Every structure is written in C-alpha cells, then in structure tokens.
Amino acid sequence: MAKSYSTMIFLLFALIITVQIATINAAETPEVICKVTINDLMLCLPAVMGKRPPKPTPDCCAVLRKADLQCMCNQKSELGKFGISPEAAMNLPKQCKIKVPDGC
C-alpha cells in the first residue's frame, strides 16, 4: 500500500509540474491577430497614435506585409477604443506601398 501511495504522489506531482509548464508556455505566447502577433503590431503603434503620427518604420511595413489586410479592415471599427486612429491605421498600407484590399 505504501508503494502505491508513493506512486500516486509522484504522478500527482508530475501532473502539477506539467500543468505549470503548459501555463508558463501559454503565457509567453503572444496573441495573434490577422496573422501577426500583438508584439509585431506594436512596431506600428507610433505611426497610428496622436494627431500627427510619424511615417511607419520599415519594420512596421514588414509586419503589414505579413498581415491579413482584409482581416485588419474588418477590425478597424475596434481601433478607436485602443486610442488608435482608424484613419491613420488605414493609411499605413498606402504609406508602406502595400495594395489595400478592395472595399477597405
């Protein structure tokens, strides 16, 4: 009985460690929106904030080239609540010389 008890304790300990590792890994994985991570999108943040935002950086343009722009167009109504100018956000592809999807 002592052997099965210690085996059960070991298995419980192993399960707890596995759950902790999975939780840590999940917390480190950035959220993906429209095929790019939030961390990548942060590179474009200066170009869409404020009254006179600067031009997008080459790194921001590289992010936009990877993004699903139609998906981004569908999300534009949500941008204002994050302090992002929808107009500035919709100008980014043009400033980066990226074709904008029809109807965007």
Secondary structure, DSSP 8 states (H G I E B T S, - for coil): -HHHHHHHHHHHHHHHHHHHHHHHHHHHS--EETTEEHHHHGGGGGGGSSSS-----HHHHHHHHHS-HHHHHHHGGGGGGGT--HHHHHHHHHHTT----TT-
